[in-house]
Amino acid sequence: MRVAVWLAILALALGGVLLHNETLTAAIAPLALAYLLIVSPRMLRVALAAIVVVEAAAWWIGGARLMLDLLPAAIAAFVGWLFARSLIAPRRPLIARAIAAIDGPARLDEVAVARYARRLTVLWAAFQALLATFGLLCVLHDHGAIAVPMPSARAYDLILPLAVAMLFFGEFLLRPRLLPQVPRHTLVGFLRELASVWPELIEK
């Protein structure tokens, strides 16, 4: 079922690009968000519902173009929220959960590892919040709401994943120096492990 839904979303995306049909492309947002609302854990549905409201308001105010322009910034805000909420007691920081799931919970008994995990979670939360704010400013500039020079919203669509990749892979490469006591992983192995535990991490 999940594969079928995501294949339908991919088909809409490709169809919109190939046919230069903005309306077809815009159908991706409500379909993907509606599906995520259905399959996501209850505690995540409020945040996803907030994105749905924002996207619906954007469509009402500015049509499909504004809705699509705002979506990447909304996603960045949602990811930042996932990291930020994990910093509130009694929850465990998201990076700490990942370390425990991949390398074993005993790793977090080491003060340096627990401190690193919390600081990296804070960094990810702040970084995503900055990216979301930057994306919102790009959209406002595109639609004439602010006069400050900013990249276009479409340029932001490329800036966002590149910025996230730079932080993710940069931290991965630096981790042996910053946290030499944890086990080494190959990049492919680490990505495979992270993908397998990620749904469980964000449900807590």
N, C-alpha and C positions, 0 to 999 in steps of 0.2 A: 504493500500500500504506500509506504513512504517513498519507495523508488518511483512508483507511478506518479505521485504528486510532484516530486522534484523533476522528473522527466517532462511533465506538463509545463512546469514553470520554465525549464530550459527551452522547450519548444516555443513558448510565447516570446522569450527573450530573442531567440534566433529569428523567429518570424518578424518581430518588430524591427530588428536590424536589417534583415534582408529586404523587407517590404517598405522600409523607411516609414513605418506606421507607429506614431507616437502613442496612439490609443492602445494598440496591441501591447506595446512595451509596458505601458502604465498598468495593464492588467496584472502584471507580475506582483506588484506591491500588495493589493488586497488579497490575492490568492495565497501568497506566501505567508502573510500575517495571519490570515484566517486559519491556515493549517497549523501554524505555530501555536496559536491560541488553543487549538484543540488538543495538540499532543504535548504541550509543555506542562511541567509540574504546576500545581495550583499557585505556589508562591511566586512564580514568574509571570503569571497571567496579568497581574495588575500593571506591571511595567509594559508588557506587550500591548495591553489594552490602551495605555497612554499613547503609545506609538500609533496605534490605529486611529485614535481621536485626532492626533496631530496631523496624520496623513489625510484623514477625511476632511479636516478643516482646510488643509492646504489645497486639496482638490476643489473644495467649495469656493475658496477665495481666488485661486489662480489656475485652476484646471490641472490637467495631467502633467504639464511641464513643472509646475511648482511642486506637485506631489513627488515627482521623481527626483527633483533637485534636492528636496529635504530629506529623502530617505537615507542616504549615506550618513549624514550628520546624526540622524535619529538612531541609526545602528551603532555609531560610535558612542553615543550617549548611553545606549542600552548596555553595551559591553563595559563601559566605565562603571555603570551602576552595579553590574555583576561583581566587579572587583571591589568596589567601595562597600557594598553591603556585607561582604565577607569579613570586613575589618571590625564590624560591630559585634561586641561580646553578646552571647557566648559562642558565636561562630568562629571558625578557624579561617585565617586568611587563605584566599584561593590558591596562592602559590604553595603555601604549606600543605594544603590538601593534595596538590599535585605531587609534591615531593613524597608525602606519606604513601600515596597510591602507587607511585612508580618505584621508589627506593625503600619503602618500608617505613612505618610510623616511628620506629626507633630513632631515625635520623633527626627527628624534631626534638629529641631529648638533648641534643647538642645546642647550646645557647647561640652559637654563631650561625647555625643553620636556621633556627627559628627566627632570629633577628633578620637574617637575609631574606627569608621568605616574606616576612611582614613588610619590610622596606620595598621589596620588589612589587608586592601587591599594591602598596601605596603609589609607587611610580606608575604602574599600569593604570590605576584609577585616575590619577592626575593627567596622564598622557592622553587617555581617551577623552577626558573632559575638555582638554585643550583642543583636541582634534574636532570634537563636536562643536565647540564654540567657533573655531576657525571655519568649519563648514557652514555654519549658520550665517556667519559674516559674508562668506562667498555668495550664498544664496541671496542675502539682502542686497548685496552690491549688484548682482545680476538683475534683480527686479527693481532697481532704482530706489531702494529704501535708504541706502547710505552712500556717501560720496567718497569714502576712503578707498584708495586703490586696492583691489583684491583680485586673486585669480578667479577665473570663471567657475561656476558650479561644476561644469563638465571636467575642468582641470582637476578640481578637488576629487572627483571620482577616481582619478589616478593617484593623486597625492595620498589619499587615505590608506589604501592597501600598501603602498610603498613605505609610508611612515611606520605602519604597524609591522611590516616585514623587517625593516631596519632595526627596530627595537627588539623584536623577537630573536632574530638571528644574531644580532650584536651581543645580546645577553648570553645566548647559547655559546658563542665563541669565547666570551670573556669569563664564563662561569668557572672553568678550571683554575683560573687565577684568583677569582674573587671568592670561590668556595672550593678549595682544593680537596676538602675531606669527603665530598660526595662522590659516588661512583661515576665513571665516565660512560657516556653513551654516544653511539654514532648518531648523526643527524636523522637518518632514516629510521633507526630504531627508536629514537626519542619521539619523533613525530607519530610513529605507529602506536607507541605506548600512550602518548597523550591523547590521541584520537580515541583509543579504547576506553579511557577513564573519564574523558571530558564530560559526557552527559551526567555521569554520577557526581562529578565535582560541583556542577552548577545547580544541582537539585537540592543541595544541603542548605 
